[in-house]
Amino acid sequence: MWVILYLAAVLGFVLIAQNVVRAAFREPFEWSISASSDKSKKLKYALKFVLQFALIGSILLFPYLVGSSISAYFGPLFRTDHAVHFLYGEVIALILLGVIYGVELVGKWIYFQPRYPASKALVKSSLSGLSSLTVVSVEEPFFRGIVLQYLLYAAPPAMGASLKLAPVPAIVLGAVLFSVAHFLRPVRTYWPSVGLAVLGIWMGVAFYKTGSLWLSMGLHSGGILSIGIHRCFLNYRERESRKWEMLVGTQTYPIAGAIAIAIMLIGSVVTWFLF
């Protein structure tokens, strides 16, 4: 279970490093790993750089801490014969989120209305596509490739280690840690953390059942892409947003609604038995 301490150490490093940056900008200490919306863009970019530097550095460092190498540790997790699973996950996520938005449109909980001019919407959608690739290339190797893998096996797959935790408890714990790491900052409501944890369960199942990161990366990437595009064209009814939030989620976390959670749980079960 020392991998949980490793996660805590990484987050602790990020907290300290980001507050060093805040001090350089003459900002007060914060128990948060991100900047609020009223901060300058330079500070926000600096804090994001620290976060990504720490995550990428921790991914590259970890194999050596367990007596392996980057290629030996992550090679089995990126098997070329499983690469097509990335496409499967991407398409599945896009289709299912399309279904979710369709149900919510029919229910009139959300409505279609472009929020930006066509050129800006195209740029934002394209950036969402790019972000969907960069985010999963960091988060999946870290949360599934390191955290969940060590909760399951406490060793790289190539070492043929037996299970250390039963799959279901390990996947649930890994999903909770994945969700908590995204909410170490002040937010209006923490309800969306439930939806993110359920998404973590689905990606954990995908990782455990396929033995590689491709499917979980595809599901994660498709979700980010779909959410980024939907923000450009779909709106939540403001007067009723709080009332229906637990049903349909929020603009930032549409996967937090009960409809999306139910579909992701079904997806988790199907993935479990399909692979």
Secondary structure, DSSP 8 states (H G I E B T S, - for coil): -HHHHHHHHHHHHHHHHHHHHHHHTT----S-SS--TTS-HHHHHHHHHHHHHHHHHHHHHHHHHTT--HHHHHGGGG-GGGTHHHHHHHHHHHHHHHHHHHHHHHTTSEEE---S-HHHHHHHHHHHHHHHHHHHHHHHHHIIIIIIHHHHTSS-GGGT---SS-HHHHHHHHHHHHHHHTT-S--S-STHHHHHHHHHHHHHHHHHHHSSSHHHHHHHHHHHHHHHHHHHHEEE-HHHHHHHHHHH--SS-GGGSHHHHHHHHHHHHHHHHH-
